[in-house]
Amino acid sequence: MVEGLRMRYGTHDVLREVTFRARHGEVVALLGPNGAGKSTTIEILEGFRTRSAGRVEVLGTDPAHGDERWRARIGVVLQSWRDHGKWRVRELLAHLGTYYAGYSTELIRRPWETDELIEAVGLSARADSKIKTLSGGQRRRLDVAIGIVGRPEVLFLDEPTAGFDPAARREFHGLVRGLADVHATTVLLTTHDLHEAERLADRIVILAAGRIVADGSAEELARRMAGEDEVRWMRDGRRFETSTTDSTRFTHGLFREHGDAISELEVRRASLEDTYLAWVRETTEAVR
Ligand SMILES: Nc1ncnc2c1ncn2[C@@H]1O[C@H](COP(=O)(O)OP(=O)(O)OP(=O)(O)O)[C@@H](O)[C@H]1O
């Protein structure tokens, strides 16, 4: 839960009145362009940054005052573990898991059993490999395994698929969906990619220039983001152009009125991406 969150660096407001909520077991994508404030938001929720104002709660606790028990319930996927190249996958995960052993609850046994975890992230074939020999995609899976070894109730992923090829991206989406659907993990991830957010998230929160521009399911946003189509045509040797939210109705009217006099009709539908980019542009210009 985030309410009226603000973050200021010096005189620069990076987050202004940011408010949103993630429900239990939901995948929420924080979507926005570079510099929108996504990482800042996620780092405040992880307890790694101190906010300037507003209310924030993760699992009922203010992250600024989260104790070890709270931290054991949170998973954070950081950048790759480059320092542990000589460790083997199973070895590292078993070792990191020991930190969580004292934090089991009646419902959740911590840590995740090492081989089960390795299988869940699709690394069984590499369980005995040294980390430095993993491919980029496999390394990212290991990063996720490290983030979830304590069976977190909430998982934070900051741009998890940056640098992935399309196949690796799709597999990764399956992994994240599985965590939410099978293990009821609440997931908050950041991305620049509208299509990724649409495919993966139950809810999309669009952030631009430190403000929330929109918040809803992909379908809700698609409905709200139905922007204006462009219609072009020729009549009596003249070129016409208009924008309309209902191009079908408009062209019906056009033919009813002018019939055969219409030629070279063109309809260009606004894509979700056009509207997303327009919203981001408007917000960014408004705060300048
Ligand atoms: N420690 C800091 N000191 C001053 N300004 C900062 C600091 N950290 C971030 N900023 C500024 O805050 C703004 C938001 O940055 P943030 O990293 O949260 O954006 P982002 O949406 O995650 O962007 P990206 O997609 O590029 O990672 C940027 O203008 C950035 O320059």
The ligand as an SDF file (V2000), in Angstrom:
LIG
                    3D

 31 33  0  0  0  0  0  0  0  0999 V2000
   20.2650    9.3010   -5.4290 N   0  0  0  0  0  0  0  0  0  0  0  0
   19.6950   10.1790   -6.2640 C   0  0  0  0  0  0  0  0  0  0  0  0
   19.9750   11.4940   -6.1890 N   0  0  0  0  0  0  0  0  0  0  0  0
   19.4020   12.3800   -7.0020 C   0  0  0  0  0  0  0  0  0  0  0  0
   18.5110   12.0620   -7.9680 N   0  0  0  0  0  0  0  0  0  0  0  0
   18.1930   10.7740   -8.1130 C   0  0  0  0  0  0  0  0  0  0  0  0
   18.7650    9.7620   -7.2700 C   0  0  0  0  0  0  0  0  0  0  0  0
   18.2500    8.5700   -7.6390 N   0  0  0  0  0  0  0  0  0  0  0  0
   17.3930    8.8170   -8.6790 C   0  0  0  0  0  0  0  0  0  0  0  0
   17.3710   10.1490   -8.9550 N   0  0  0  0  0  0  0  0  0  0  0  0
   16.5140   10.7960   -9.9820 C   0  0  0  0  0  0  0  0  0  0  0  0
   15.1950   10.4170   -9.7710 O   0  0  0  0  0  0  0  0  0  0  0  0
   14.4800   10.2840  -10.9980 C   0  0  0  0  0  0  0  0  0  0  0  0
   13.7690    8.9450  -11.0290 C   0  0  0  0  0  0  0  0  0  0  0  0
   14.7430    7.9040  -11.1020 O   0  0  0  0  0  0  0  0  0  0  0  0
   14.3690    6.3660  -11.0680 P   0  0  0  0  0  0  0  0  0  0  0  0
   15.6400    5.6110  -11.1550 O   0  0  0  0  0  0  0  0  0  0  0  0
   13.4700    6.0870   -9.9280 O   0  0  0  0  0  0  0  0  0  0  0  0
   13.5420    6.2400  -12.4090 O   0  0  0  0  0  0  0  0  0  0  0  0
   13.1230    4.9360  -13.2130 P   0  0  0  0  0  0  0  0  0  0  0  0
   11.6870    5.1240  -13.5810 O   0  0  0  0  0  0  0  0  0  0  0  0
   13.4590    3.7110  -12.4500 O   0  0  0  0  0  0  0  0  0  0  0  0
   14.0070    5.0580  -14.4960 O   0  0  0  0  0  0  0  0  0  0  0  0
   14.7830    3.9330  -15.3570 P   0  0  0  0  0  0  0  0  0  0  0  0
   13.7390    3.2890  -16.1790 O   0  0  0  0  0  0  0  0  0  0  0  0
   15.7120    4.7630  -16.1780 O   0  0  0  0  0  0  0  0  0  0  0  0
   15.4610    3.0130  -14.4120 O   0  0  0  0  0  0  0  0  0  0  0  0
   15.5020   10.5050  -12.0940 C   0  0  0  0  0  0  0  0  0  0  0  0
   15.3420   11.8170  -12.5610 O   0  0  0  0  0  0  0  0  0  0  0  0
   16.8240   10.3160  -11.3940 C   0  0  0  0  0  0  0  0  0  0  0  0
   17.7930   11.1290  -11.9950 O   0  0  0  0  0  0  0  0  0  0  0  0
  1  2  1  0
  2  3  1  0
  2  7  2  0
  3  4  2  0
  4  5  1  0
  5  6  2  0
  6  7  1  0
  6 10  1  0
  7  8  1  0
  8  9  2  0
  9 10  1  0
 10 11  1  0
 11 12  1  0
 11 30  1  0
 12 13  1  0
 13 14  1  0
 13 28  1  0
 14 15  1  0
 15 16  1  0
 16 17  2  0
 16 18  1  0
 16 19  1  0
 19 20  1  0
 20 21  2  0
 20 22  1  0
 20 23  1  0
 23 24  1  0
 24 25  2  0
 24 26  1  0
 24 27  1  0
 28 29  1  0
 28 30  1  0
 30 31  1  0
M  END
$$$$
